[in-house]
Amino acid sequence: NSGVVCLLRPLLLDVVPSIRQTTALALGRLADYDVELAEAIVKAGILPQLICSLPEENRYYKKTAAFVLRAIAKHSPQLAQAIVQCGGLEMLVICLEDFDPGVKEGASWAFGYIARHSPELSQAVVDAGAVPLLVLCIQEPEIAVKRIAASTLSDISKHSPELAQTVVDAGAIAYLALMIPNPDAKLKRQVLSALSQIAKHSVDLAELVVEAEIFPVVLTCLKDSDEYVKKNGATLIREIAKHTPELSQLIVNSGGVAAVVDCIGSSRGTVRLPGIMTLGYVAAHSEDLSMAVIVSKGIPPLCACLIEEHEDHIKAAAAWALGQIGRHTAEHARHVAVANALPTLLDIFVDTQSSEDLKTKATLKNILQKCTYLPALEPLLHEAPPSIMKHIIGQFSKVLPHDSKARRLFVTTGGLKKVQEISAEPGSLLQEYINTINNCYPEEIVR
């Protein structure tokens, strides 16, 4: 309000280096504060002055100039675009080539803030030639430089397969994979995130990540004391599992499913989410892979998530994963049913507080259409709404005609009585199911 920005502008061209530098620092702190101040600095035409003399400046000034660019870029795509337009990227590349680690770190950080906004800005960073230099940065001895360079590679890769491919072509995967066992938790977070952002786009990219021999070493991350390392490790495994049965099989063979199951069991909240999704993706691919999840004791922790978690999206993921496990054969469905998952899913389905997405994921339909384990279906008869009831009755109508022991039980537990109370449209599928069940018994018992 006092017009300080305009007063600072000429000081950027002062003959005394320390004044130039202190001025830049003041501008950086103003820009960092909020979006309006950052816009005011851009409008005042300060950016060209900030960078015009950069190649001749000392490392302290370079570091500070990179800080100003980062502080402006972080607020919005428009402000990041302003930096691109005034030639800021070329200057940041000069900083990335500097011998001083602090200057490299500052430049990497600014590139990350620019690239994260959009595919177009990310492409501009690539076109400026930053990627090979960032790959050199992850090989630097300084941990801070490694961290921020890995984070920036992650920000560039996330937008599209093409952008991820430029990071791969620069040889990033091998160096990132080597850092998975690094003891520094913050570095590990960024490394796992970068590999996830590369692997998520396509089968080919995921295979390249796997070929860097990240298994079984990545599984140690699932036991890490740092929650974000755990989460990012599970996310990386999820992004690989989702693509093909072969990639999922590779995860199973390396003990990945058992490790993910332990991770879900030992965590709470959103840390569980990528692990839950991983089990769902693996199980979805085939009967054998679904059985691998069952054998690794994947069902109990998923059932626990339905009960323990309060966030609808986590419950929805667990319900979806159970559906993927149970939908293959009667044997698969039985395992889900025996774990007592069905009553919990039903409660969630009829709960008025549940979000629409959660209800869709908790429909039980996938599992019910395969489930022939009647003791688990019996309790549902007395609570299920009509949309679910028809699937339950349908399963009884398939099993009862061929199983005399089940027929006797069905009478003594009150199941047959319940069937008589159901009103079905004449000629509907539900009515057919009911008739099939009634036809298994003598007339007087039905009466």
C-alpha positions as CSV (number, residue, x, y, z in Angstrom):
1,N,0.0,0.0,0.0
2,S,2.9,2.4,0.6
3,G,4.3,1.8,-2.9
4,V,7.3,-0.1,-1.7
5,V,7.3,-2.4,-4.7
6,C,8.1,0.5,-7.0
7,L,10.7,1.8,-4.7
8,L,12.5,-1.6,-4.7
9,R,12.6,-1.8,-8.4
10,P,15.5,0.6,-9.1
11,L,17.5,-1.0,-6.2
12,L,17.7,-4.2,-8.3
13,L,20.1,-2.3,-10.5
14,D,22.1,-0.8,-7.7
15,V,25.9,-0.9,-8.1
16,V,26.4,-2.5,-4.6
17,P,25.9,-6.3,-4.9
18,S,24.6,-6.7,-1.3
19,I,21.8,-4.1,-2.0
20,R,20.7,-6.0,-5.2
21,Q,20.6,-9.2,-3.2
22,T,18.7,-7.8,-0.2
23,T,16.2,-6.2,-2.6
24,A,15.6,-9.5,-4.3
25,L,15.1,-11.2,-1.0
26,A,12.5,-8.5,0.0
27,L,10.6,-9.0,-3.2
28,G,10.7,-12.8,-2.8
29,R,9.2,-12.6,0.7
30,L,6.5,-10.2,-0.5
31,A,5.6,-12.4,-3.4
32,D,5.6,-15.5,-1.2
33,Y,3.0,-13.9,1.1
34,D,0.0,-13.9,-1.2
35,V,-1.2,-14.0,-4.8
36,E,-2.1,-10.3,-4.9
37,L,1.4,-9.2,-3.9
38,A,2.9,-11.6,-6.4
39,E,0.7,-10.1,-9.1
40,A,1.7,-6.6,-8.1
41,I,5.4,-7.5,-8.5
42,V,4.8,-8.9,-12.0
43,K,2.7,-5.9,-13.0
44,A,5.4,-3.5,-11.8
45,G,7.7,-5.1,-14.5
46,I,10.2,-6.3,-12.0
47,L,10.9,-9.8,-13.5
48,P,12.9,-8.6,-16.6
49,Q,15.1,-6.5,-14.3
50,L,15.5,-9.4,-11.8
51,I,16.9,-11.7,-14.5
52,C,18.6,-9.5,-16.9
53,S,21.9,-9.4,-15.1
54,L,21.6,-12.9,-13.6
55,P,24.4,-14.7,-15.5
56,E,27.0,-12.3,-14.2
57,E,25.7,-12.3,-10.6
58,N,27.2,-14.2,-7.6
59,R,25.6,-17.3,-6.2
60,Y,23.8,-15.5,-3.3
61,Y,22.0,-13.4,-5.8
62,K,21.2,-16.4,-8.0
63,K,19.8,-18.3,-5.1
64,T,17.6,-15.3,-4.1
65,A,16.4,-14.7,-7.7
66,A,15.4,-18.3,-7.9
67,F,13.5,-17.8,-4.6
68,V,11.6,-14.8,-6.1
69,L,10.6,-16.8,-9.2
70,R,9.5,-19.8,-7.1
71,A,7.5,-17.5,-4.8
72,I,5.7,-15.9,-7.8
73,A,5.1,-19.2,-9.7
74,K,3.6,-21.1,-6.8
75,H,0.4,-19.1,-6.7
76,S,-1.2,-19.7,-10.1
77,P,-0.7,-21.0,-13.6
78,Q,-1.0,-17.4,-14.9
79,L,1.8,-16.2,-12.7
80,A,4.0,-19.1,-13.7
81,Q,3.2,-18.3,-17.3
82,A,4.4,-14.7,-16.7
83,I,7.8,-16.2,-15.6
84,V,8.0,-18.3,-18.8
85,Q,7.2,-15.2,-21.0
86,C,9.9,-13.0,-19.5
87,G,12.6,-15.6,-20.1
88,G,12.7,-16.9,-16.6
89,L,13.2,-20.6,-17.6
90,E,16.4,-19.9,-19.5
91,M,17.8,-18.1,-16.4
92,L,16.8,-21.0,-14.1
93,V,18.6,-23.4,-16.4
94,I,21.7,-21.3,-15.9
95,C,21.2,-21.6,-12.2
96,L,20.8,-25.4,-12.5
97,E,24.2,-25.5,-14.2
98,D,25.8,-23.6,-11.3
99,F,28.4,-25.4,-9.2
100,D,26.8,-24.2,-5.9
101,P,24.3,-26.8,-4.5
102,G,22.2,-24.0,-2.9
103,V,21.7,-22.4,-6.4
104,K,20.8,-25.7,-7.9
105,E,18.3,-26.4,-5.2
106,G,16.7,-23.0,-5.6
107,A,16.4,-23.5,-9.4
108,S,15.0,-27.0,-9.0
109,W,12.4,-25.8,-6.6
110,A,11.3,-23.0,-9.0
111,F,11.0,-25.4,-11.9
112,G,8.9,-27.7,-9.7
113,Y,6.5,-24.9,-8.8
114,I,6.1,-24.0,-12.5
115,A,5.7,-27.5,-13.8
116,R,3.1,-28.7,-11.3
117,H,0.4,-26.3,-12.6
118,S,-0.3,-27.8,-16.1
119,P,0.9,-30.0,-18.9
120,E,1.7,-26.8,-21.0
121,L,3.9,-25.3,-18.3
122,S,5.5,-28.7,-17.7
123,Q,6.3,-28.9,-21.4
124,A,7.9,-25.4,-21.3
125,V,10.2,-26.7,-18.5
126,V,11.1,-29.7,-20.6
127,D,11.7,-27.5,-23.7
128,A,14.0,-25.2,-21.7
129,G,16.2,-28.3,-21.3
130,A,15.8,-28.7,-17.5
131,V,15.2,-32.5,-17.4
132,P,18.8,-33.8,-18.0
133,L,20.1,-31.2,-15.5
134,L,17.5,-32.4,-12.9
135,V,18.7,-36.0,-13.5
136,L,22.2,-34.8,-12.8
137,C,20.9,-33.1,-9.6
138,I,19.5,-36.3,-8.2
139,Q,23.1,-37.7,-8.4
140,E,24.5,-34.8,-6.3
141,P,25.9,-35.7,-2.9
142,E,23.7,-33.0,-1.1
143,I,20.5,-34.6,0.2
144,A,18.5,-31.3,-0.1
145,V,19.4,-31.1,-3.9
146,K,18.4,-34.7,-4.4
147,R,15.1,-34.3,-2.7
148,I,13.9,-31.2,-4.6
149,A,15.1,-32.5,-7.9
150,A,13.2,-35.8,-7.4
151,S,10.2,-33.8,-6.4
152,T,10.4,-31.7,-9.6
153,L,10.8,-34.7,-11.8
154,S,7.6,-36.0,-10.1
155,D,5.8,-32.7,-10.9
156,I,6.9,-32.9,-14.6
157,S,6.0,-36.6,-15.0
158,K,2.5,-36.4,-13.5
159,H,0.7,-34.7,-16.4
160,S,1.0,-37.1,-19.4
161,P,2.7,-40.2,-20.8
162,E,4.7,-38.0,-23.1
163,L,6.1,-35.8,-20.3
164,A,6.9,-38.9,-18.2
165,Q,8.7,-40.3,-21.2
166,T,11.0,-37.3,-21.4
167,V,12.0,-37.9,-17.8
168,V,12.6,-41.6,-18.6
169,D,14.6,-40.8,-21.7
170,A,16.9,-38.7,-19.6
171,G,17.7,-41.8,-17.6
172,A,15.9,-40.9,-14.4
173,I,14.5,-44.2,-13.5
174,A,17.7,-46.0,-12.7
175,Y,19.0,-43.2,-10.4
176,L,15.6,-42.9,-8.6
177,A,15.4,-46.7,-8.1
178,L,18.8,-46.7,-6.5
179,M,17.6,-44.2,-3.8
180,I,14.7,-46.3,-2.6
181,P,16.8,-47.7,0.3
182,N,18.1,-44.3,1.3
183,P,17.7,-43.7,5.0
184,D,16.4,-40.1,4.5
185,A,12.6,-40.2,4.8
186,K,11.9,-37.0,2.9
187,L,14.0,-38.1,0.0
188,K,12.3,-41.5,-0.1
189,R,8.9,-39.8,-0.2
190,Q,9.9,-37.8,-3.3
191,V,11.6,-40.8,-5.1
192,L,8.6,-43.0,-4.6
193,S,6.3,-40.3,-5.8
194,A,8.4,-39.7,-8.9
195,L,8.4,-43.4,-9.8
196,S,4.6,-43.6,-9.2
197,Q,4.0,-40.6,-11.5
198,I,6.0,-42.3,-14.2
199,A,4.5,-45.7,-13.8
200,K,0.8,-44.6,-13.7
201,H,0.5,-43.6,-17.3
202,S,1.0,-46.8,-19.3
203,V,2.0,-50.5,-19.3
204,D,5.3,-49.7,-21.0
205,L,6.3,-47.0,-18.5
206,A,5.3,-49.3,-15.6
207,E,7.4,-52.1,-17.0
208,L,10.4,-49.8,-17.3
209,V,10.0,-48.9,-13.6
210,V,9.8,-52.6,-12.7
211,E,12.8,-53.4,-14.8
212,A,14.9,-51.1,-12.6
213,E,14.5,-53.9,-10.0
214,I,12.4,-51.9,-7.5
215,F,11.1,-55.3,-6.1
216,P,11.5,-56.5,-3.4
217,V,13.3,-53.4,-2.0
218,V,10.2,-51.1,-2.4
219,L,8.4,-53.5,0.0
220,T,10.6,-52.3,2.9
221,C,9.0,-48.8,2.5
222,L,5.6,-50.3,3.5
223,K,7.1,-50.9,7.0
224,D,8.7,-47.4,7.2
225,S,8.1,-45.3,10.3
226,D,7.3,-42.3,8.1
227,E,3.6,-42.3,7.1
228,Y,4.2,-40.6,3.8
229,V,6.9,-43.1,2.8
230,K,4.4,-45.9,3.5
231,K,1.7,-44.2,1.5
232,N,3.9,-43.3,-1.5
233,G,5.4,-46.8,-1.5
234,A,1.9,-48.3,-1.6
235,T,0.9,-45.8,-4.3
236,L,3.8,-46.9,-6.4
237,I,2.8,-50.6,-6.1
238,R,-0.8,-49.7,-6.9
239,E,0.2,-47.8,-10.1
240,I,2.0,-50.9,-11.3
241,A,-0.6,-53.4,-10.3
242,K,-3.5,-51.7,-12.1
243,H,-2.1,-52.2,-15.6
244,T,-1.9,-55.9,-16.4
245,P,-2.3,-59.4,-14.8
246,E,1.4,-60.0,-15.5
247,L,2.5,-56.9,-13.5
248,S,0.2,-57.9,-10.7
249,Q,1.6,-61.5,-10.8
250,L,5.1,-60.0,-10.4
251,I,4.0,-58.1,-7.3
252,V,2.4,-61.3,-5.9
253,N,5.6,-63.3,-6.6
254,S,7.8,-60.8,-4.8
255,G,5.7,-61.0,-1.7
256,G,4.1,-57.7,-2.4
257,V,0.5,-58.6,-1.6
258,A,1.4,-59.9,1.8
259,A,3.4,-56.7,2.5
260,V,0.5,-54.5,1.4
261,V,-1.9,-56.5,3.6
262,D,0.4,-55.9,6.6
263,C,0.6,-52.2,5.7
264,I,-3.2,-51.8,5.7
265,G,-3.4,-53.7,9.0
266,S,-0.8,-51.5,10.7
267,S,-2.0,-48.1,9.4
268,R,-5.0,-45.8,9.9
269,G,-6.7,-43.3,7.7
270,T,-5.6,-42.2,4.2
271,V,-2.3,-44.1,4.4
272,R,-4.4,-47.2,3.9
273,L,-6.0,-46.1,0.7
274,P,-3.4,-46.9,-1.9
275,G,-3.0,-50.4,-0.3
276,I,-6.7,-51.1,-0.4
277,M,-6.8,-50.1,-4.1
278,T,-3.8,-52.3,-4.8
279,L,-5.6,-55.4,-3.4
280,G,-8.7,-54.5,-5.5
281,Y,-6.6,-54.0,-8.7
282,V,-4.7,-57.3,-8.2
283,A,-7.9,-59.2,-7.4
284,A,-9.8,-57.8,-10.4
285,H,-7.4,-59.2,-13.0
286,S,-8.1,-62.9,-12.6
287,E,-9.4,-65.8,-10.4
288,D,-5.9,-66.8,-9.5
289,L,-4.7,-63.3,-8.6
290,S,-7.9,-62.9,-6.5
291,M,-7.1,-66.1,-4.7
292,A,-3.6,-64.9,-4.1
293,V,-5.1,-61.9,-2.2
294,I,-7.3,-64.3,-0.2
295,V,-4.4,-66.6,0.7
296,S,-2.4,-63.6,1.8
297,K,-5.2,-62.9,4.3
298,G,-6.3,-59.7,2.4
299,I,-10.0,-60.0,3.3
300,P,-9.9,-59.3,7.2
301,P,-8.1,-55.9,7.0
302,L,-10.5,-54.8,4.2
303,C,-13.4,-55.7,6.4
304,A,-11.7,-53.9,9.3
305,C,-11.5,-50.7,7.1
306,L,-15.3,-50.8,6.5
307,I,-15.8,-50.7,10.3
308,E,-12.9,-48.6,11.5
309,E,-12.7,-45.8,8.9
310,H,-15.0,-42.8,9.1
311,E,-14.2,-41.3,5.6
312,D,-16.6,-42.5,3.0
313,H,-14.0,-42.6,0.2
314,I,-11.8,-45.1,2.2
315,K,-14.9,-47.3,3.0
316,A,-15.9,-47.1,-0.7
317,A,-12.4,-48.3,-1.8
318,A,-12.5,-51.2,0.7
319,A,-16.1,-52.2,-0.4
320,W,-14.9,-52.0,-4.1
321,A,-11.9,-54.2,-3.3
322,L,-14.0,-56.8,-1.6
323,G,-16.3,-56.8,-4.6
324,Q,-13.3,-57.4,-6.9
325,I,-12.2,-60.3,-4.7
326,G,-15.6,-61.9,-4.4
327,R,-16.9,-61.6,-8.0
328,H,-15.0,-64.4,-9.7
329,T,-16.4,-67.8,-8.5
330,A,-18.5,-69.3,-5.7
331,E,-15.3,-70.1,-3.8
332,H,-14.1,-66.5,-3.9
333,A,-17.5,-65.2,-2.8
334,R,-17.6,-67.7,0.1
335,H,-14.3,-66.4,1.4
336,V,-15.7,-62.9,1.5
337,A,-19.0,-64.1,3.1
338,V,-17.2,-66.2,5.8
339,A,-15.3,-63.1,6.8
340,N,-18.7,-61.6,7.7
341,A,-18.3,-58.8,5.2
342,L,-21.8,-59.0,3.8
343,P,-23.8,-57.7,6.8
344,T,-21.3,-54.8,7.1
345,L,-21.7,-53.9,3.4
346,L,-25.4,-54.1,3.7
347,D,-25.5,-51.7,6.7
348,I,-23.4,-49.3,4.7
349,F,-25.7,-49.7,1.7
350,V,-28.9,-48.9,3.7
351,D,-27.3,-46.1,5.8
352,T,-28.8,-42.8,4.8
353,Q,-25.5,-41.1,5.7
354,S,-23.5,-42.9,3.1
355,S,-22.4,-41.0,0.0
356,E,-23.8,-42.1,-3.4
357,D,-20.4,-43.3,-4.5
358,L,-20.1,-45.4,-1.3
359,K,-23.5,-46.9,-1.9
360,T,-22.6,-47.8,-5.5
361,K,-19.4,-49.5,-4.3
362,A,-21.2,-51.4,-1.4
363,T,-24.0,-52.9,-3.5
364,L,-22.9,-56.5,-2.8
365,K,-24.3,-57.4,-6.2
366,N,-20.9,-58.7,-7.6
367,I,-20.4,-61.0,-4.6
368,L,-24.0,-62.1,-4.2
369,Q,-24.3,-63.3,-7.8
370,K,-21.5,-65.8,-7.1
371,C,-22.2,-66.6,-3.4
372,T,-23.7,-70.0,-2.8
373,Y,-22.7,-70.1,0.9
374,L,-26.2,-70.0,2.4
375,P,-25.4,-69.5,6.1
376,A,-23.9,-66.1,5.2
377,L,-26.9,-65.1,3.0
378,E,-29.5,-66.2,5.6
379,P,-29.1,-63.1,8.0
380,L,-29.4,-60.7,5.0
381,L,-32.9,-62.0,4.1
382,H,-34.3,-60.1,7.1
383,E,-32.7,-56.8,6.4
384,A,-32.0,-56.3,2.7
385,P,-33.9,-53.7,0.7
386,P,-35.7,-54.9,-2.5
387,S,-32.8,-54.0,-4.9
388,I,-30.5,-56.4,-3.0
389,M,-33.2,-58.9,-2.0
390,K,-33.7,-60.2,-5.5
391,H,-30.0,-61.2,-5.8
392,I,-30.2,-63.0,-2.4
393,I,-33.4,-64.9,-3.3
394,G,-31.9,-65.7,-6.7
395,Q,-28.9,-67.4,-5.0
396,F,-31.3,-69.5,-2.7
397,S,-33.3,-70.5,-5.8
398,K,-30.1,-71.8,-7.4
399,V,-28.9,-73.8,-4.4
400,L,-31.9,-75.1,-2.6
401,P,-33.2,-77.5,-5.3
402,H,-30.0,-79.4,-5.2
403,D,-29.2,-79.5,-1.4
404,S,-31.6,-81.3,1.0
405,K,-29.6,-80.2,4.1
406,A,-29.9,-76.6,3.1
407,R,-33.6,-77.0,2.4
408,R,-34.2,-78.3,6.0
409,L,-32.2,-75.5,7.5
410,F,-34.0,-72.9,5.4
411,V,-37.3,-73.9,7.1
412,T,-36.0,-74.1,10.6
413,T,-34.2,-70.7,10.5
414,G,-37.3,-68.9,9.3
415,G,-35.9,-68.3,5.8
416,L,-38.9,-69.9,4.0
417,K,-41.3,-67.9,6.1
418,K,-39.5,-64.7,5.1
419,V,-39.8,-65.6,1.5
420,Q,-43.6,-65.9,1.8
421,E,-43.7,-62.3,3.1
422,I,-42.0,-60.8,0.1
423,S,-44.4,-59.2,-2.4
424,A,-43.1,-59.5,-5.9
425,E,-44.6,-58.3,-9.2
426,P,-46.3,-61.2,-11.0
427,G,-44.1,-62.4,-13.9
428,S,-41.0,-60.6,-12.5
429,L,-37.6,-62.3,-12.1
430,L,-38.1,-62.1,-8.3
431,Q,-41.4,-64.0,-8.6
432,E,-39.7,-66.7,-10.6
433,Y,-37.0,-67.1,-7.9
434,I,-39.7,-67.3,-5.2
435,N,-41.6,-69.9,-7.2
436,T,-38.5,-72.0,-7.7
437,I,-37.9,-72.0,-3.9
438,N,-41.5,-72.8,-3.1
439,N,-41.4,-75.7,-5.6
440,C,-38.7,-77.3,-3.5
441,Y,-41.1,-77.9,-0.7
442,P,-44.5,-79.7,-0.2
443,E,-47.6,-77.5,-0.5
444,E,-48.5,-77.7,3.2
445,I,-45.1,-76.5,4.4
446,V,-45.3,-73.5,2.1
447,R,-48.8,-72.8,3.4
